[in-house]
Amino acid sequence: MMYLFLKPYRPSSEEIDDLEDSTADALADLPFDTLKKLVEKYPVSVTAGALILGYTLVRDPKTATRHAQRLLLGLL
């Protein structure tokens, strides 16, 4: 079983290439890419949402912080 799963016959260069490919795939799915696509597709809506969020934070930061904490705890 150890021979089957560890594959000792593979050269380390292949393993490094596989690791680089899997890392690149994982980094390609970052939320920043999603946000960038949203901004490109809906620039006015994203700008309006950012303005509303900024206004809410400036107007009442304690309430905004409390809502953000609830959101983050809800996601966990």
Secondary structure, DSSP 8 states (H G I E B T S, - for coil): -HHHHH-TTS-HHHHHHHHHHHHHHHHHT-HHHHHHHHHHH-HHHHHHHHHHHHHHHHH-HHHHHHHHHHHHHHH-
